[in-house]
Amino acid sequence: MNFVAIDFETATFSRSSACAVGIVTVENGRVIDRYYSLIKPPKNFYYWQSVKVHGIQAKDTENAPVFTEVYPEILKRLAGQVVVAHNESFDRIVLKECMAAEGVTSLKVNTDEPWECTLKIYREKGFKPCRLSDCCDALGIELEHHQALSDAMACAELYLRR
């Protein structure tokens, strides 16, 4: 089983305000690569509500790379792969809107069609509620919720167990 799991955190309610990304690459059912980066969002601006969720704030991303500097690493990992996310529409749209805001285009990563979604998979299995933290609690999967790499690792584990 080969795929990549991805998770973004955002600085504001805007989907083009990514402030962190975590990506886990799985080959033959085993994690072979983990990637994490903070991302300096536009104007390094944060809503307090977002900070309350993930704990990332402007001082953390002041010297972080901007999206266009992180994008080559994202592309390297996602191009040609099955992409998985928990609530895939959020993460897919974050990537799509960050790309659009920065004028980045790529035919190697499909952001127009839905990715594999562990939220949908586990909802269909009857999990209620079906937030990432709830699924992980139910299955005993370790999670530091809203830390992008931890969320991506948990999503990968959920996908492996589907």
Helices and strands as residue ranges (DSSP letters): E 3-10, E 18-27, E 30-38, G 42-44, H 48-54, H 58-61, H 67-78, E 83-85, H 88-102, E 116-117, H 118-124, H 132-139, H 148-161
